[in-house]
């Protein structure tokens, strides 16, 4: 993705980007904008918490398409692939 955030696609100035890494293995995962990197940290890098947050947002925003009661990784990936 070049100098773009791997989550939101922002192509901000390079100094506004951060190199994201796994806090356990210390492996580099990719380039993120500061907001997305901070967001991952706020959810403690937990896919489960992030999926619960997606489910929470969908349930409280009527304009969004309906999603299953329990959002799964597969449902999120399917949704992303259709956009």
Secondary structure in CASP SS format (residue, H / E / C, confidence):
PFRMAT SS
TARGET T0000
AUTHOR 0000-0000-0000
METHOD secondary structure of the structure
MODEL  1
X C 1.00
X C 1.00
X C 1.00
X C 1.00
X C 1.00
X C 1.00
X C 1.00
X C 1.00
X C 1.00
X C 1.00
X C 1.00
X C 1.00
X C 1.00
X H 1.00
X H 1.00
X H 1.00
X E 1.00
X E 1.00
X E 1.00
X E 1.00
X E 1.00
X C 1.00
X C 1.00
X C 1.00
X C 1.00
X C 1.00
X C 1.00
X E 1.00
X E 1.00
X E 1.00
X E 1.00
X E 1.00
X E 1.00
X H 1.00
X H 1.00
X H 1.00
X H 1.00
X H 1.00
X H 1.00
X H 1.00
X H 1.00
X H 1.00
X C 1.00
X C 1.00
X C 1.00
X C 1.00
X H 1.00
X H 1.00
X H 1.00
X H 1.00
X H 1.00
X H 1.00
X H 1.00
X H 1.00
X H 1.00
X H 1.00
X H 1.00
X H 1.00
X H 1.00
X C 1.00
X C 1.00
X C 1.00
X C 1.00
X C 1.00
X C 1.00
X C 1.00
X C 1.00
X C 1.00
X C 1.00
X C 1.00
X C 1.00
X C 1.00
X H 1.00
X H 1.00
X H 1.00
X H 1.00
X H 1.00
X H 1.00
X H 1.00
X H 1.00
X H 1.00
X C 1.00
X C 1.00
END
